[in-house]
Amino acid sequence: MKSNLLPTPYSLLPKRGQAALVLVLVVGSIVLIAGLTLLFLVISLTNSIFGLRAANRALGVANAGVEDMMLRVVRDTGFNACASTCTILIGNDNAKVIVVNNYLSGGIDSTIVIESEGAVLTAKRKVRTVLSVDSTGRVTVVSRGQVIF
């Protein structure tokens, strides 16, 4: 009896190209994952460096605001122009400064408190300085430091 099946144009024998294709796909996936990991690390490191720079610059801006107000207070111990927030432009950045002058009340507490907040991009830093004024009008620094907020 004769078979009515027609011959097929393909062979069911294994070929070497199939194994090479799987190997290329696996190696390509590993290289892609390693590349994406390195990209994530580089972006993360860059963001942390820029954040640190912005924070240090904000601290410098806050210190500059305090220094400016200290000069104004030393020149005039009755300085009270910044009882509410004053904005001082320092380069492209600004410092928001508040001066609380207790010396004007004439009581026992003869201190002047200067708070300055520097802001650069999203980083903010605040510095507080407390000055003391004696009866002769001499101004001395009681304390100065960064305020955590």
KEMI-363168 format. One line per field, with one value per residue: residue in three letters; residue number from 1; x, z, y of N, C-alpha, C in turn. Coordinates in steps of 0.05 Angstrom, whole numbers, plus 5000, padded with zeros to 4 digits. Atoms other than C-alpha are relative to their C-alpha. Layout:
N
resn	ala  ... $
resi	NUM  ... $
n.east	X  ... $
n.up	Z  ... $
n.north	Y  ... $
ca.east	X  ... $
ca.up	Z  ... $
ca.north	Y  ... $
c.east	X  ... $
c.up	Z  ... $
c.north	Y  ... $
//
This chain:
149
resn	met  lys  ser  asn  leu  leu  pro  thr  pro  tyr  ser  leu  leu  pro  lys  arg  gly  gln  ala  ala  leu  val  leu  val  leu  val  val  gly  ser  ile  val  leu  ile  ala  gly  leu  thr  leu  leu  phe  leu  val  ile  ser  leu  thr  asn  ser  ile  phe  gly  leu  arg  ala  ala  asn  arg  ala  leu  gly  val  ala  asn  ala  gly  val  glu  asp  met  met  leu  arg  val  val  arg  asp  thr  gly  phe  asn  ala  cys  ala  ser  thr  cys  thr  ile  leu  ile  gly  asn  asp  asn  ala  lys  val  ile  val  val  asn  asn  tyr  leu  ser  gly  gly  ile  asp  ser  thr  ile  val  ile  glu  ser  glu  gly  ala  val  leu  thr  ala  lys  arg  lys  val  arg  thr  val  leu  ser  val  asp  ser  thr  gly  arg  val  thr  val  val  ser  arg  gly  gln  val  ile  phe $
resi	1  2  3  4  5  6  7  8  9  10  11  12  13  14  15  16  17  18  19  20  21  22  23  24  25  26  27  28  29  30  31  32  33  34  35  36  37  38  39  40  41  42  43  44  45  46  47  48  49  50  51  52  53  54  55  56  57  58  59  60  61  62  63  64  65  66  67  68  69  70  71  72  73  74  75  76  77  78  79  80  81  82  83  84  85  86  87  88  89  90  91  92  93  94  95  96  97  98  99  100  101  102  103  104  105  106  107  108  109  110  111  112  113  114  115  116  117  118  119  120  121  122  123  124  125  126  127  128  129  130  131  132  133  134  135  136  137  138  139  140  141  142  143  144  145  146  147  148  149 $
n.east	5016  4985  5008  5008  4987  4981  4976  4999  4976  4983  4989  5004  4974  4991  4981  4983  5008  5019  4984  4986  5020  5006  4976  4998  5021  4993  4977  5011  5016  4981  4987  5020  5005  4976  4999  5020  4991  4979  5013  5014  4980  4988  5020  5003  4976  5001  5021  4991  4979  5013  5014  4980  4991  5022  5002  4977  5004  5022  4987  4984  5019  5011  4979  4996  5023  4994  4978  5011  5016  4982  4988  5020  5006  4977  5001  5023  5011  5029  5009  5024  5014  5007  5015  5012  4980  4986  4987  4974  4992  4971  4996  5025  5015  5009  5002  5022  4989  5017  4985  5016  4984  5009  4985  5017  5019  4986  5002  4977  4991  4989  4989  5011  5000  5001  5004  4999  5006  4991  5013  4989  5016  5018  4985  5003  4984  5006  4979  5009  4979  5010  4981  5005  4993  4997  5010  4984  5007  4981  5014  4984  5014  5005  5000  5005  5000  5020  5025  5012  5029 $
n.up	5000  5004  4982  5014  4987  5017  4986  4989  5009  4977  4986  4971  4987  4985  5013  4981  4998  4978  4975  5001  4996  4971  4987  5006  4985  4972  4996  5005  4976  4978  5006  4996  4971  4989  5010  4985  4972  5000  5006  4975  4980  5008  4995  4971  4989  5010  4984  4973  5001  5004  4975  4980  5008  4995  4971  4991  5010  4983  4975  5006  5004  4973  4985  5012  4990  4972  5000  5009  4978  4978  5006  4996  4971  4988  5007  4987  4982  5001  5026  4997  5026  5008  4980  5016  5018  5021  5020  5009  5024  4999  5025  5011  4978  4980  4972  4985  4974  4979  4978  4976  4984  4972  4989  5003  4978  4977  4976  4992  5023  5020  5022  5027  5013  5029  5013  5029  5014  5028  5016  5026  5012  4979  4974  4982  4975  4982  4980  4979  4984  4977  4993  4974  5001  4973  4995  5016  5028  5012  5009  5000  5009  4979  5012  5029  5010  5018  4988  5014  5001 $
n.north	4977  4976  4978  4975  4977  4986  4994  4973  4986  4994  5023  4999  5004  4976  4982  4985  4972  4996  4996  4975  4979  5000  4990  4971  4987  5001  4982  4973  4992  4995  4974  4979  4996  4987  4972  4985  4997  4979  4975  4992  4991  4974  4980  4997  4986  4972  4985  4996  4979  4974  4993  4991  4973  4981  4997  4983  4973  4989  4993  4976  4978  4993  4986  4973  4984  4993  4981  4974  4988  4993  4974  4979  4997  4987  4971  4987  5020  4996  5010  5017  5000  5027  5014  5022  5012  4984  5017  4989  5014  5007  5013  5009  5012  4981  5007  4987  4994  4988  4989  4994  4982  4996  4978  4976  4998  4987  5017  5015  5016  4982  5017  4997  5026  4999  5026  4998  5025  5000  5020  5004  5022  5012  5002  4977  5000  4977  4993  4981  4987  4984  4978  4986  4971  4990  4972  4981  5004  5019  5025  5024  5024  5020  5026  5001  5028  5008  5009  5022  4997 $
ca.east	5000  5024  5023  4987  5031  5070  5142  5154  5204  5233  5274  5260  5334  5364  5402  5459  5428  5374  5424  5463  5399  5383  5455  5453  5386  5412  5478  5441  5393  5451  5487  5423  5410  5482  5478  5413  5442  5503  5458  5416  5479  5508  5442  5436  5507  5498  5434  5467  5527  5482  5440  5502  5526  5458  5456  5526  5509  5444  5485  5532  5473  5443  5510  5517  5447  5468  5533  5496  5447  5503  5537  5472  5460  5531  5524  5456  5436  5365  5359  5289  5274  5271  5223  5184  5219  5270  5296  5369  5391  5459  5480  5424  5400  5364  5364  5302  5324  5287  5316  5285  5313  5301  5350  5298  5251  5303  5291  5339  5342  5388  5396  5385  5367  5381  5353  5370  5343  5381  5347  5380  5337  5303  5356  5343  5388  5376  5427  5412  5457  5445  5479  5485  5487  5516  5501  5556  5527  5581  5555  5582  5563  5532  5518  5516  5498  5457  5384  5354  5284 $
ca.up	5000  4981  5028  5006  5049  5012  5031  5075  5055  5125  5169  5241  5256  5309  5284  5317  5305  5357  5413  5390  5389  5461  5482  5448  5482  5551  5544  5516  5575  5625  5590  5589  5663  5680  5637  5670  5739  5723  5694  5758  5801  5760  5763  5838  5852  5809  5846  5913  5893  5867  5931  5974  5934  5940  6015  6025  5982  6022  6086  6056  6035  6106  6137  6089  6110  6184  6170  6133  6190  6242  6206  6206  6280  6299  6262  6294  6356  6348  6281  6275  6201  6195  6251  6199  6143  6100  6036  6019  5948  5948  5877  5846  5914  5971  6046  6088  6151  6215  6268  6338  6375  6450  6463  6441  6499  6549  6597  6628  6565  6519  6464  6390  6354  6280  6241  6168  6122  6057  6001  5939  5893  5942  5997  6056  6115  6175  6219  6285  6319  6387  6401  6468  6475  6539  6569  6528  6463  6452  6413  6426  6397  6449  6405  6332  6297  6248  6266  6249  6223 $
ca.north	5000  5067  5128  5191  5236  5288  5301  5363  5417  5423  5377  5360  5351  5397  5458  5496  5565  5555  5547  5607  5649  5630  5645  5714  5731  5710  5748  5809  5809  5806  5864  5905  5894  5912  5975  5997  5985  6028  6082  6083  6088  6145  6184  6171  6194  6257  6276  6267  6310  6366  6362  6368  6428  6462  6449  6479  6538  6549  6549  6601  6644  6640  6659  6718  6742  6739  6775  6831  6841  6839  6897  6936  6922  6942  7008  7021  6982  7009  6974  6945  6948  6872  6856  6818  6780  6818  6787  6798  6781  6745  6730  6690  6665  6699  6698  6712  6747  6764  6810  6809  6869  6863  6919  6970  6953  6978  6920  6871  6828  6867  6814  6817  6753  6746  6687  6677  6624  6610  6574  6545  6502  6454  6458  6504  6521  6566  6602  6637  6687  6718  6785  6820  6896  6926  6994  7027  7001  6949  6888  6819  6751  6705  6646  6628  6564  6527  6513  6446  6453 $
c.east	5018  4989  4993  5012  5020  5025  5000  5026  5019  5009  4996  5026  5008  5021  5016  4991  4980  5014  5014  4980  4993  5023  5002  4978  5007  5023  4990  4984  5018  5014  4981  4994  5024  5002  4979  5007  5021  4988  4986  5020  5012  4980  4997  5023  5000  4980  5010  5022  4988  4984  5019  5010  4979  4997  5023  4997  4978  5011  5016  4982  4988  5021  5005  4977  5005  5022  4991  4984  5017  5013  4980  4994  5024  5001  4977  4986  4969  4988  4976  4985  4992  4986  4983  5021  5010  5013  5025  5008  5031  5005  4973  4981  4991  4999  4977  5010  4980  5018  4980  5018  4988  5013  4983  4981  5012  4998  5026  5012  5009  5013  4986  5004  4997  4997  5000  4996  5009  4987  5013  4987  4981  5013  4995  5017  4994  5022  4988  5024  4987  5022  4992  5010  5003  4991  5015  4993  5018  4985  5019  4983  4998  5001  4994  5001  4977  4976  4989  4970  4988 $
c.up	5000  5018  4983  5012  4981  5017  5010  4992  5023  5013  5029  5015  5015  4984  5021  5004  5022  5026  5001  5005  5030  5015  4996  5017  5030  5006  4996  5024  5023  4995  5004  5029  5013  4992  5014  5029  5002  4995  5025  5021  4993  5005  5030  5012  4991  5016  5028  5001  4997  5025  5021  4994  5006  5030  5011  4991  5016  5027  4997  4997  5027  5017  4990  5009  5029  5002  4992  5022  5024  4995  5004  5029  5014  4994  5014  5018  5002  4974  5004  4974  4991  5022  4987  4980  4980  4981  4990  4976  5001  4974  4987  5021  5019  5028  5012  5028  5018  5022  5023  5019  5027  5014  5000  5023  5025  5026  5006  4976  4978  4977  4974  4987  4970  4989  4970  4988  4971  4985  4972  4988  5021  5027  5015  5025  5016  5020  5019  5014  5021  5007  5027  4997  5029  5002  4983  4970  4985  4994  5000  4992  5024  4989  4970  4991  4981  5015  4984  4999  4980 $
c.north	5025  5023  5024  5025  5012  5006  5029  5013  5006  4974  5003  4994  5025  5016  5015  5029  5005  5004  5026  5024  5003  5012  5031  5015  5001  5020  5029  5010  5007  5027  5023  5006  5014  5029  5017  5005  5022  5027  5011  5010  5027  5023  5005  5016  5030  5016  5005  5022  5028  5009  5010  5028  5021  5005  5018  5029  5014  5009  5025  5024  5009  5014  5028  5018  5008  5021  5028  5013  5007  5027  5023  5005  5014  5030  5015  4979  5002  4989  4981  4998  4972  4985  4978  4991  5020  4980  5014  4983  4996  4985  4994  4988  5022  4989  5015  5003  5013  5010  5006  5016  5005  5023  5026  5004  5012  4984  4986  4984  5019  4983  5007  4973  5003  4972  5004  4973  5003  4978  4999  4975  4989  4999  5026  4996  5025  5004  5020  5011  5017  5020  5012  5029  5009  5029  5021  4998  4980  4974  4977  4976  4981  4972  5003  4971  4995  4988  4977  5004  4981 $
//
